[in-house]
């Protein structure tokens, strides 16, 4: 249980630094994401090694599985241009730190936070109705004949920094799992 607390604290700290960096610079550096991703795997195994090689192998597998599961949906979104690569790597690192269960919980909370913040931010900026219209066009365009499709320039789409939402999601998962 103590190691879970240490990993929760590390995940919250990592996501806080990444959120601050993303909010200021609009990117999350590789050094911030790939280092913890690479370190989480052997640390999990080493912490379980006193309990036997099987326990160490299971801890390593859980860390790898957490990274893969937490990166799966974000990778699809990255492939479609919906989020940045730093967001994907950050979520993978958090999955490696927290394991599959808590990692997916943090990832889900991050997407919920973004889904709640995005409409409020767009309304504040006066872009909500235009963005909803563009979203409708994105959904309907593939169903229409080519002559009736509405063209959407990339600059018409709204971009949002996801790092702060990842921090909120990680913090929520940490609070939920602390006891």
Buried (B, 14 or more C-beta within 10 A) or exposed (E): EEEBEEBBEBBBEBBBBBBEBBEEEEBBBEEBBBEBBEBBBBBBBEBBBEEEEEBBEBBBBBBBBBBBBBBBBBBEBBEEEBBBBBBBBBBBBBBBBBBBBBBBBBBBBBBBBBEEBBEEBBEEEEBBEEBEEBEEBEEEBEEEEEEEEEEBEEEBEBEBBBBBBBBBBBBBBBEEBEE
